[in-house]
Amino acid sequence: MTDGLNARFTKDPVAFLDSDGVWDINATGVNGAFQPIYKLDQNNVGSFDLYRTSDTTVNLRDKSAVSFWATSATDFFKEPTVKAYYLNSILNKTNSFTVSTHADYFFTDTITGCSFMAFGSNRLNLTVSHANAFEPAKVVIPLTTQEQTVQNSPCAVKIVYGASQYRAFTAKANTVVKPEDAIVTIIGWRRSDGWHFYARRRVNGWGSQNQYALGGAFEI
């Protein structure tokens, strides 16, 4: 049986990410050694399936990586996959490429301390970057410097979303969380005027009382 998540996402990605049952889309396109695990074409486009792993979390998987299977024979891919760009993170480096017309959707690894940037002369062709700082001392150019470079560029479109933004929140009463507990899902959607990017934040602290969504989806 199909869960219908792919169809719901492609119909309206923002509404999907904004729903009560989707706090985040958990996407990780690399393994523990930061080696890519998704099969992408020369344009960094792959075929993906969304599947639920909890009441509030949806995971992203690459159909080629699991040979159409997940964990059991009852979890067979029975609906069209989502054709999308995928931007992997690279350990302590910045990974970038251009999004244009090869797909209508975009995913990147879940943001847990990294920075996301998109920039260009127009929304039809944008350079997207995932700047990783798993070990900050090993990053050649600090993320804040990379963010400032984009913000100060002459590009007509400049989108920067880093830790100083997504980690800024007021904790709920009777919870024990830290700024580092804030993580964010970022997706892209190619609309009539070009690419737009949307985010949804959540707190992923220790214990169920310290895990909750930080508002709904919004454009960055």
Summary of the structure (lengths in Angstrom):
residues: 220
radius of gyration: 17.1
end to end distance: 35.2
largest distance: 52.6
contacts: 649
relative contact order: 0.16
helix: 18%
strand: 38%
